[in-house]
Amino acid sequence: MARDRILVGVPSLEGGGAERVAVELSAEFSRRGHEVALAVFSNSVALLPAVDGRVDFVVLEGRGPWGHCRALARLIRRLRPAAVLSLLSHTNVIAAAARLLSRVRCRLVCSEHACLSRTIAEYGGWRLHLTKLLLHGALRVCDRVVVVSDGVGEDLERTLGLPRRRIRRLYNPVL
């Protein structure tokens, strides 16, 4: 019986917590028999040695958010995954747009790892409003929003007005 194909997206493998989560989840999905591709937007790959050998590793070619969006849409069209798991706000916005652009039916799960209100607190004026608008739109089209703590979920609810019923807390698998 063929298992589902899963695409995991993260900005880079530079070495932060979300990046390690992407590597660990990709490996676990693969161990469970799924075909897994791990896609990044940057060739910063400090964690590359930790990527399971059964996981296809893809550096998406593209310049800037729109270039990354088009590259991810092409990858989604080529792989036709059953699900796309996106980690971190930047990637969530790109993944939501890429899924729409690809016109491929697949589930999109967006994972937030930090309190948005703190992240955008330094922004002012149009940048603050644009960030909130893009994330609000992206997280509304996701099939599920996953957060790493109740605090991050409450912050999303408060900052973006995201309905609590759409948010699920799953603690990080990495200790």
N, C-alpha and C positions, 0 to 999 in steps of 0.2 A: 504494500500500500504506500503510495507516494505521500510524503508529508508536505505541508504548506511551505511556500517560500516566504521568508521574512527579510525585509530590508530594514537595517538599523542605520540611522543618520545622526551624526554628531559633527560639530565644526572642525575638530582636529583630534589627534591623539596626543596632544601635548602633555597630558599627565594629570589633569584635575580629576575631581571626584566623579563627575558625570561621564567623563571619557573612560574612566576605569569601569563604571557601570556598563557602558556600551560594550566594552570588551568582554566583561563577565557574562552579560546577558546573551551576547552573540555566541559565546562558547557553550553556554547552557542550552540555548535553542538548538545548536548543532548537535550536542550530545544526545538530545532528545529526538534526533532524526530529521530535523527540519533543514532545508537548504537555506543558508544564511549569507547575506552580503552585508558588509559593514562599509558604509560610504562616508567619506570626510571631504570637507571643502578645502583643506589645507594640507600641505605635505609635511607639517609638523607632526612627527610620528614617534615621539619618545616611547609610547606604549606599544609600538608595532611588534616587538618581540613577544609580547603577551597575547597577541591575537592567535586564536586557535587555528591550526593548519587547515581545518575543514571549512573555515570561514573565508569567503571571497572578500578580499580587501580592495576597495575602489577609491582612488583619489579623483574627485570630480573636477574636470577641467572647466574653468569659467572664471570670469573676472567680475567681482562684485556680486551683490545679492541677486541681481537679475540673471547674470551669467550662471550662477550656481543654481538658480531656480530652473533654468532651461536644461542644464546638465542633469539635474535630478529628475526632471520630467522625462528626459530621454531614457535614463536608467530605469525608471518605473515602467515605461512603455516596453523596454527590452526584457526586463525580468518578470513583469506581470506578477508582483508579489501578492499574496493574500493579505499581508499587513505591512504597514510601514510604521516603525517606531522611531520617533524623532525626540532628541534630547536637547534641551536648552532653548530659550526664547528665540534667538536668532534662527536656529535651524527649524523651529516649529513654524515660524512665519514662512520660510522658504518651502518647507515640506507641504504645508497646506496649499500654497499657490501651485507647487509642482504637481500635486495630485490632481488638482482641477485642470491644469494645463495638459497633463498626460492623457486625460479622459479614460483612465484605467480604473475599474471598480476595485478598490481595495480598502481595507480598514486603515484608518490613521489614528495612531495613539501618540499624543504629544505629552512629553514629560517636562515638568518644571521643577527645578532644583533650588531655586532661590526666591526670596521675597521680592516681587516685582517693584513694590513701592520703594524699597531701598535701592534697587538697581537704577531706577529712573529718577530718584530724588535729585541727582546732580544735573539732570537735564532741565532745560528751561524752555519756555515758549513753545515754538512749533515742534521742536524735537520731542518734547514730552508728549504733546498731543498726537504726533505721528506714531510714536512708539506704542502708545496706548491703543490707538486706532488699529494698527497693524496686528498687534497681539490679540486684541478683542476679536477681530475678524478671523484670525487664524484659529484661535481656540474654540470659536463657535462652530467652525466647520469640521473640527476633529470629531472622531467617533467617541473618543474618550480622552479626558485630561487626567494625567497621573501626576501626583505631587509626592514629595519625599517626606512631608510632615504635615500635620494638621495646621500648623502656623502658615506654611506656604499656601495651603488651600484656602484658608481664611483670608489671606492677603489677596489672592486672586479674586475671590468673591467680592471683597471690599473695593479693590482697585479697578477691576474691569467689569464688575457686575455679573460675573459668570455664575450661573445657577449652581448651587452646591450639589445638586443631584447629578451634575455632569462630571464632578471631580471625585477621584478615588485616591486614597492615600496608600502608597506602597513604600515601605521603608527601603532604603538603599540595600542592595544585596552585598555590598562590600563593607567590611568592618575595619 
